[in-house]
């Protein structure tokens, strides 16, 4: 009997991808649907529905569903999420100034409670009086709570008491810092907990809408979500710890790249519509950010892939600097709706407007540019200033030319603010349009792309010449620019891995000569020491030239366009638990982490108890994450230096890691 089919789903900035995958066979069907940002379930339904129809798959054949998403990352970058109350136990107001906590907290409420523990887990008495008085008001004004206690990783008792009391009185979600990290650094652990609390409602809606769709389809398989380090966790655990899904999408692409190519050593560059993500594979696994992932300017304690993200993609905004004797081009970082994509739903308006602008005797200031509402709910537009509200009122669900919309120069800044808030899409010429003109893409409206590039090509440079003699010539210039900026992005990430961040490829004359292969007595060259794996729907178009420019072997797997969705289903569950052993006095040892604090006499006995606790906790967590059979490895760090000829036990860290595949529905 054929093995079960796995369903992989990835929600990206432009597309939602779905794949059907069978072990031993690989990808058996794949589909894409435009991501519907105002309601992600619509895009998921489109992609999954299509892929099931393609393969004539019955619900009972699906044994596993796995989801990768950029939703948590985007929410943090864009400052979105629910309102959360932060409860600090044993900390004072001055602690808010550390680790970026005050900036992350913003206007959200914070309460300080007496309590907490010392480095050995001994308590300062906890007083809940302030919390009891504030809870009724807080519960009515926040969507979740974050609880962070002083040295809670050594003794979580106070966090647990506060959590239980909040749940009892408010029935709202509560996140404790000891549940997310075992590392010291209270303020940064509090920041991570706060961000997690804000994301609970967002990930809950995504997972819930996905589960509802699968239920309507009759699919009863377990559902997994990709973590930021590439491992899988159950959907239930992702709802509790959504912070762990930041960088889920890029992590899934790295896992997919490894599976699709079999390469252990590579540079992976994933180009989407909005961004390019670059990371390094070493020994078959992605490198991890040692200090924790940085997202939206916040350094968290979340273990995630070490990658660089650049605002460069197929839908990047084209900028033309026409002040010099020769026009200069640049792309990004903002995403535009490609004209070819806008014309799919609004062809008559877009084509007639572009043709009218081409017939005009004088060029308009904003030729080839449109604005349209994104379709988010009306409540997202609350708090607009009068100029913003007035301009927003003139923009509807059908595109309007910027030449007609903007009557004063000052309105351009107002429009940019509406775009930044996610209320309005701008549409204009992008690399995707250039590829349509060159015949290298054809999924959207090629006529709108050609008209847009024809308009843009008429612009004059400082010498009074048109910036391009034809739409095709301009398209080649745009593609060449994307090749160069992609090369600079990959090179920047690689130099950072080598510890050479001081070299900026975008301004270095030596790098410029090397990338252009400029002839001279002194010749510069650049090469990567490993292949460049190109991922993304447009990777076959762009990345052979990028690899050639960087002196690297180009590897573009057959399913590069859905690598994230593949990575979502081939990943493994990996649960790590660290137990700490300290010695407050000679011969007596304290075990903390993964349970209640325990006091034991004798070093061998304490270390053995720590091992047993770490292993049991890792297996239990792996099971909660969705694995039935997990293999366990144990790593120990012992700090016991010789001081004046005498051995001094400081601490020991015992880390158990349980690894396994997710359980599969058997029909």
N, C-alpha and C positions, 0 to 999 in steps of 0.2 A: 504494500500500500504506500502511495506517495506520502512524503512527510508533509507536515502542516505548512501553510503559507503564512508569512509574516507580513504585516502591513506597516510600512514606515511613512511618517508624515513630517514635513518640515514647513513651518510658516516663516517665509522670508519677507523682505521689505517690498518686493514686487510680486513674487509668485509664491503660492503654496504648492509644494510638491508632494506626490504620493507614489510609493512603489509597492509592488507585490514581490516578495522575495522568498525563495525556497533554498534551504541549505543544500549544498551540493550542486545546485543549478544556477544560483545567482538571481539577478533581476529578471522576472518573467513578464512584468508589465509596469509601465510608468505613465504618469499624467501630471499636467500642470494646470493650475487655475489662478487667476489674478487674486492676490491677497486683498481681502476686503477689510480694511483697517478699522472701520466703524463697527464691524461685526465679523470677527475672524471665523466664526463657524460657517459662514456662507462660503468663504474660500475653501475651507476644509471639506465641506460637503461637495463642492464642485470637483476638487481633485480626486477625492476618495471615490465618489460616485462614478467618475469616468474610468478610473483604474479598475474598479470592480466589473464594470460593463465590458471593458476591453478583454478581460480574461474570463468572462462569464463565470465569475467566482461566486460560490454560495457562501453564506455567512458561516456555515459549520466548518468550512475549510480554513478559516483564519484562526491560527493558534496563538498569535501574539500581535499586539499593536504597540508601536513605540513612536513617541512624539519628540521632535526637537523644535525649539522656538527661540526667536529673538525678542519675545514679548517682554520678559523681565528686564533684559538689557536695555531695550528701547524705553521702557518706563522709567528706569533710573537715569538714563541719559537725558530724557525729556522732562525730568522732575515730576513725573506723574506717580500715582498711587494713592491709596486710601490715607485718611488722617489717623495717625497713631499717637497714643500716649506712652511716654517713656517713664518707667518707674526705676529709679536709681537707688539701690540699697547700699548704704555705707559710703556713698560718694557725696561730694559737695559741689556747689555751683561752679567752683574753679575747674573741676574736672571736665566741664563742658567745653573748655577752651582747648582740650587736647584731642589729637587724632581727628580733627575736622568734625567733631561731634556737634558743635554749636551750629555750623553752617548746614549740616545735614538735618538738624532738628527744625530749623526755621521757626515758623509760628506755632508748631505743634506743642502741646502741653508736656511738662515734665514735673515729676514729683520726687522729692528726696526723702528717703526713709532712714532712720537710724538702724544700724545692723551691719551685716557683712561678716567676713572671716579674715583671719590672718593667713600667712603663707603655709601654715601647718593645718589649716582647717578649723582652728579654734574660733568660736563665735563671739561677736559683740551682740548683746541682746537686741532682738528685732522688735520694733514698735510699729504697729499697723494703724495707729490712731489717725494719722494724716490721710492715709489711703482710704480708710473707712468713710471719712467725712467727704472726700472728693469723688468717690466712685459714682454716686448717682448722677452727678453733673457730667463727669467724664464719659460715662456709658452712653449718654444721650448725644455726645458730640464727636465721638471717634468711632472708627470701624474696627480697631484692634489695639492690643497692648503689647509693649515690649518691656521685658524685665531684665535688668542687669545688676548683679550683686558683686560686691567687692570680694575678690578671690573665690568666686562661685565655682571655678574649675577645680578648686581644692575641696570645696564643700558646697553642694548646691541646695542645701536644706532650706535656706531663706528664700531663694528664688522659687522653689517648689511650693512653699507655704503661701507666698504672695500670688503665684499663679493660680493655685487652687481657690483662694479667696476671691480673686477677680472673676474666675469662671463661675463660681457659686453665685455671685451677686449680679454679674452683668451678662453672662452667657455669650460673651464675645471671644474671638480667637486671641490667644496669648502665646507669645514666643519668649522662651528663656534663653539667656546667652549661653549657658552650659550645654544646651541642646545643639548648638551650632558650631562651637569650637572648644578645644581643650587647651588653647594657647593663652598665655598670660597677656595682659595689655587691656585693662578694663575699659577705657574709653573707646578703643577701636572695636572691642567685642560688643560694646553697647551700640555703637554705630551700625555694625553688621546686624544686630538684633532689631534695631529700629527699621532699617531698610527691609528686612525680612517681613516685619509686621505690616509695612505698607504694601508689600507685594501680595499678601495673602489673598485679598479679594480679586486681584487681577488674574493670578494663576488659577484661582478657584473657578472663575468664570470661563477661562479658556479650557481647562480640563473638563469642567462640567458640560460645556457646550459640545466638546468633542465626544464625551461619553454619551450624551443625549443622542447625537447623530448615530453613533455606533449602535446604540440600543434600538433606534428606529430601524436600522438595517438588520437587526437580529444578530449582531456580532457580540458574542459573550466572552471574548478572549481577554486575558489580563492586559492592562494598559500600563506602559512604562513611559518615563520621561528622561531625556538625556540631561545629565548633570554637566556643570561647567568644566569638569576634568575629563569628560568623555564617557564616564561610567553611567550606568542606568539605575534609576530608582523607580519604585512603584508610583503610580499617579497619586495614591493616598499620601505617601511620604512627600511628594513634591508639593502637595497642598499645604503640608505642615512646614516644609522648609523650602519655600519658593526661591529664596536667595541663592540656593545651590544651582538653580537653573540659569543664572546669568552666564553668558557666553556659551549657552547650550548649543546654539546653531553652529558657531565656529568649531566647537569641540566635536560635534557630530561630523562635520566635514573632514576633520583630520582622521577620525576613525574610519570614515568612508574611504578616504584617500589611501590609507594603509591597506584596507581590504581590497580595493579595486586594483591597486598596482602591485601589492606584495613587497613594496620597497620599505626597508627599515630606516634608511638615511635619505632624507629629502627635504627640500623647501616646498611648502604647500602654499599656493596663492589662490584664493577663492574670490572670484569677481561676481558680484551680484548687480542688481540695478542701482543700488544706493552706495554700497561700500565694497572695498577690497580688504580681505583679511589675510594676513601673512603670518605663518608660524613655521616652526622647525620640527621635523620628526627625527628623533634620536633613538636608535635601538628599537624601532617599531612603535614607540609611544611618543605622544606630544610632550614637549617640555612644559613644566608647570611653573606658574609665577610663584617664586619662593616666598615673597612677602604678602601674597594674597592678591586677588584680582582687583584692578582699578576700573571702576565703571562710573560714568557720570561725574568724574572728578573725585570720587570717594574711594579710598583704599580700604577694602574689606578684608575680612579674615577667611574669605571663601577660597578654597583650593580650586584653581581653574587653569586652563591652558594659558601659556605665555604667548600672546599674540599681539600684533599691531593692526589696528583698524584705521583705514584711510577713507576719506570721503571721496571715493573715486569708483565709478561704476558705469554700466551701460546707459544709465539715465542721468548722468552728471550734467550739470549746467555748463554750457559753453560760454566762455568769456573771450571777447576780442578786444585787444588793446590796439587801437588804430592810430595812436598818436605819433608813432615813429615812422621812419621811412619805409619800414616793412611791418605789416601787422603781426602781432604775437598772439598766440592762442594758449588758453589754459582751461582746465576742466575741474568742476567741483568747487567746494565740497557739497554744495546743495544739490538735492535731487529735483529734477523737473519731470513732469509728465511728458514723455516724448510726443511730438505732434502726430506721429504715426499711430500711437496708442490712443490719444485723445479722439482722433478721427474715426476710430472703430465705433464708438457710441454716438459721436456728434459729427459725422462726416460732412453733412450739408453745410453746417455753420462754419466749420474749420476750413473746408476747401473754398467756399465762396468768399470768406474773409481774406484768405491768403491770396486768392486770385485778384481781388479788388486792390489789395495793397501792392501787388506787382504791376497793376495797370496805372497806379498813381504816378504823376509826374515828379513828385517829390517824396523822398523816403520819410516814413513816420519814425518818431523816436523809438517806438516800441513795436516795430514791425515783427510779425512772427511770434508774438507773445500773447498768451491767453491766461485768464484766471477762471477758476471754477471751485465751488464748495467741495470739501472732501466728503461730506455726508455724515459727519459725526453728529451725535444728538445735540439738540439746542442748548441743553444745560452746560455744554462745554464752552459756550460763548459767553458765559456769565462774567461780569467784571470788565467788559470792554469799555474803553474810554470813548467819549462822544465821537471823535474823528474815526476811530476804529469801527464803532457801531454803524456810523453813516456809510462808510465804504463797504462794510460787510453786507449791509442791507441791499447794496446795488449788485452784489455777486450772487448768482443763483446756482441751480443745478445744471444749467446749460452754460457753456463757455462764453466769456465776453472778452473781446480784444482789449489789451491794455491801452491801446490808442484811444479807445472809447471810454475806458474806465477811469484813467488818470488824467485829470484836467489841470492839476497843479503839481509842481515838482515835489512838494512836501508829501504828497500822497504816496510816493514810492516807498518811503520809510514806513508809513502806516500799513501798506500792503505787506511789506516784509515782516512786520510784527504779526499779522494775521497768519502768514505762512508758518512762522516759527511756532505759533500756538497750535498748529495742526488743523486750523479751520479752513484753510484755502490751499489748493494746489496751483502752482504756476506751471504752465506748459510752454515749451519752446524747443529749439534745436538741441539734440543730444547725440552722443555716439551711436545710439540705437537707430536714430534717423539716418545717420551717415551710412550705416550698414545696409539699410533698406535701399538707399540710392545706389550703392555699389552692388546690390544683388546678393549680398552675403547673409541677409536675413529677409524674411518675407511673411512673418506671421501677422503683421499689422498693416496699416494703410500706407503703401509706398508712395502714392501720389501726394499725400500731405507732407511726407518727408521731403520729396523732391521740391515742392513749392517752398517749403521752409528754408531749405538750403539755397535755393535760387534767390530768395529774398536776402539771406545773410551774405551771399557772395557779392551782392551789389554794393556793400559798404566800401567806403574809400579809406585807404591808408594815408599816412602823412604826406606821401608824394602824389596824392590825388588819383591813385590807381585802385581799381576794384581789388578786394582782398583775394578773390579767386576768379578764374576765367569761366568756370562752369560749376554746377552743383557737384559733379564728380570730382573735380579738383579739390573743392572745399572738403568733400567727404574724406578724401585721402589725407588731407592735412589734419582733420579731426582724429582719424584713426591713428595717424602717426603720433599725434600728441598723446593719445591714450597709451600707446605703446611706451613712449618715453616716460610718462608719469608712473605707469605700472612698474617699469624697470627701476625707477627711483624708489618706489615704495618697497619693492622686494629687497633692493640693496640696503635701504635704511634699516629694515628689520634684521638683515643678516649682519650688518655692521654692529648693531646694538647687541646681538648675541655674541659677537666677538669682543665686546667691550670697547668698541671704537665709535661711540655715539658722537664724538666731536666732529666726525666727518659728515657733512651734510651733502648728499649727492645732488641736491637741487641747486646748490651754489658753488660746488667745488669745480674749479677749472680743470683739475686733473681728471676727475670723474667724467666731466663733459667730454674731454678729448678721448677718453677711453671708450665711452659709450658710442661716440660718433666715429670711432676709429680714425681720428684725424691723423694724416700723414705728417711726418716730421723727423728730424734727426733723433729726437727723444720721443719714442712711441710708448703710449700708455695702453695697457690692456687690463680687462677685468674678467674674472671667471669664478663661478661657484664650484665648490668642491663636491657637490652632489646634484642630482637631477632636480629640475623645477617641475612640480606637479601642478598643472593648471586645472582648476575646477570652476564650475559655473556654466550656464547655458551658452555664453558667448566665448568660453575658453578656447575652443578650436579655432576661432577667428583671430583672437588676439595673442594667445600665449606662445605659439611658435616664434613669432617675431620678438616677443619679450625675452624668451630664453636665448634666442640668437644674439640679441643685444647684450645679454649678461654672460655670454660664453658658457651656457649651460645646456645640458641635454633636456629637451622638452618631452614631458610625459603627460598625455591627456587621455585618461581612461575612457572607455566607451560610454560609460554612464556618468561622465563628469557633470552633466546637467542636473543630476539628482543625487550627488554624492552625500549631501546632508541626510536625506531620507534613508539612504543605504546605511550610513553610519548609525542612524537611530535604531536599526534592527540587528546589526551585527555586534553591537557593543556588549560588554559584560557588566554585571553587578560587582561593585567593589566597595566593601565597607571596612573602614579602618577605625580602630578604637585604641586610644592611648591611656594607660594607667600609670600614675606617678607614685613613686615610693620616696618618702623623705624621712629624715631621722632628727626629730626635735631634741632628742637626748640619746646618750650612749646606750645602745642595745635595744631601744624601742623605735619601731618603725611605723609610719603612717601611710596607709594606702588610700589614694583618692582618685576619683574618676570612675565612670561606668557603675555608679552605685553609691551607697552610703560610705562615709569615711570609716576606715577600719584600723585599729591599733593592734600590732603584732610584735611579739618578742622574737628576736633573731633574724639576721639578714637573709640566710638561705630560705627560711620559712616565709619571710615577707616577699621575696622575689618570686617564689613559687606561687604564692597566693595571687600576686599581681599577674603572673602569666595566665593562670587559670581564669581569673576574672576577665582579662582582656580577650582571651580566646572565646569564652562564653558570650561576651557582649558583642564581639564582631560577628559571630555566627547568628546571634539573635537579630542584629541589625540587618545582616544580609538577607535573612529570612523575611524581615519586615519590608526590605527593599524589593523583594520579589523572587529570591533565589531559594530553591529547595536544597540542593546539594552544593556546598561551598567548600573549596580547599582553603586552608588557613596557613599563613606564614607568620612568624613572630620575629620582630627585630627589637633588640635591646640596646639602650645607651646607658652606660654606667659612669657617673662622675664621682670618682673616689681617689683624689690625689694623695701623694705622699707629702706630708708636711712635717719637717724636722724629724724624718725617719719614722713617722707614725702615719698609718693609713687613716684618712678622714673621709667617711661616707657623706657625700653631699646630697645626691639624689640619683634615682634611676628612672628611666622612661621605658616602659614596655609597650610596644605597639603591635597589635595583632591585626592582620588584614585578611578578610575572607573574600574570596573571589569565586564567581560562578555565573552560569547562564540563567536568565529568567525562566520561571516555570511556564510551560506551554499548555494551552487548553487542548484537550484530547478529543474534542468533539461533543 
